[in-house]
Amino acid sequence: MDSSSECTRIVVCDTDTGAVIRRGYAPHPVEKGPEVDPQAWLMSLGEAAGNGLLEGVQAIGVSAQQHGLVPLDAEGGLVRPALVGNDKRAQSAAADLADSLGGREAWAQAIGAVPQAAHPVTKLRWLARSEPANAARIAEVMQPHDWLAWQLLGRPARRTTDRGGASTTGFWSAAAEAYRPDLLEMALGHQVRLPEVLRPWGTAGFTPEGLLISAGTGETMAAAFGLGVGVGDAVISLGASGSVFSIHHEALVDAEGTITSFADATGRHLPVVHTSNAVRVLRGTAEMLGTDLEGLSELALTSTPGAYGMVLLPYLEGERTPHLPHTAGSLHGMRRESMKPEHLARAAVEGMLCGLADALDVLRGRGVTVRRVFLLGAAAELTAVQAVAPALFGVQVVVPQPAEYAALGAARQAAWALGAAHGTLPTAEPGGPAEPPQWPAAASQVFEPGEELPVGQAVRQQYAAVREEAYPGAFTAAPPAEAFVPEG
């Protein structure tokens, strides 16, 4: 089950093969602001699971939207509506928290991230300052997937979460694999009860009907597990904004806060770099040219690499990578012969992808191996994006077929917990943990950089020269020399 910010999706899978047998779907009520009654998630889940969808099911995994805060009192009742990830009211609280511990580097060393408005720890500081009466009543905190699993289990005395979910709170260290209750108390003013952090193959409990409930996890971690990505893979998600994450063997500490070091759903780590601008760049350019995304893609393909010297710096909403929160997008290299719709379209595609390649280089610069890139989102289906991305990223690009990857990851986790509980899965070593079930990789299109690799390098150099001239020293994560050389 995946409970996103918009809907609940359920996939019922064969435990051995991963084949999807049945699907369920139900929307959530339209959110009016950054506060939600969690009962709405539960009602949506019940609607999605209707008509006998769960008949024959043995185990359930739950993924849900990240960075939500469900504040509970001593009896397990809601203190107030849940605060969800898009709540921006806590921005000043984030800066306040950073100063309270001695700065951004101290937070990065403590938990692998610098406080942001989205983090539950920051929401707790905001509640302590803005709603002190409510804050004083908080006796325990959960995240959405923790709360949903607890409800499915009949609200038992035991409360659980997983490493992935815990790592998004702001008071759990991915490097030390332990809570930092001192940081939570710094934010809220008193200690609260926290869920037990389960192993990736752990069991949260059993429902009254005897169904196993696995540890659950956040949506990003579940989607990575559902895709089957591993070490050497990076995932670039093309939403209005962008994100780049990879699977890594250790937590990364970044004093600037550019990298957020999450834990994944398998026992490894998941460093993430965000950009403020991705598909909004394409949509804005398409509107300027009086077309849609598909029309923009067709136009871009009639231009040439480098867009006839035109470079678009895609910082329309400010930017996080590089850190330019108050800047705006800009168009460079305009000459009379380049001022044509197709060149502007190409500059938009290249600018968006170069911005994401910058984010990818932040991870590469910290020793993260990138042998292939998974490209997600509706814009990944655009022909121009598929044609340009491999040469700019310098590696094979995989575009998976659209699917419910977060729900599939939750289902795979449930199958893992079931196999571990029954002892039917192989172990990494005698007496060691169970290995996850080996489900088939997602159906995908694969695009190689091929002979276009030197051309892609030239386009990136052109982009980097313009970026450095416009914002000297803003981007410090220079790509390693082998960034454009495929391995093997």
BELVEN-V328255 format. One record per helix or strand of 2 or more residues. SS is the DSSP state (alpha for helix, beta for strand). FROM is the first residue (numbers start at 1). TO is the last residue. If there is no record, write none. Layout:
ss->SS from->FROM to->TO
ss->SS from->FROM to->TO
This chain:
ss->beta from->2 to->3
ss->beta from->7 to->13
ss->beta from->20 to->27
ss->beta from->35 to->36
ss->alpha from->39 to->48
ss->beta from->59 to->60
ss->beta from->63 to->64
ss->beta from->69 to->72
ss->beta from->82 to->83
ss->alpha from->91 to->101
ss->alpha from->104 to->111
ss->alpha from->120 to->130
ss->alpha from->132 to->137
ss->beta from->140 to->142
ss->alpha from->144 to->152
ss->beta from->160 to->162
ss->alpha from->163 to->166
ss->beta from->172 to->173
ss->beta from->178 to->179
ss->alpha from->181 to->188
ss->beta from->196 to->198
ss->beta from->203 to->206
ss->beta from->212 to->214
ss->beta from->217 to->218
ss->alpha from->219 to->227
ss->beta from->231 to->238
ss->beta from->242 to->248
ss->beta from->259 to->263
ss->beta from->269 to->275
ss->alpha from->279 to->288
ss->alpha from->293 to->301
ss->alpha from->307 to->309
ss->beta from->311 to->313
ss->beta from->330 to->332
ss->alpha from->336 to->338
ss->alpha from->341 to->364
ss->beta from->370 to->376
ss->alpha from->378 to->381
ss->alpha from->383 to->393
ss->beta from->396 to->400
ss->alpha from->405 to->422
ss->beta from->444 to->447
ss->alpha from->450 to->470
ss->alpha from->481 to->484
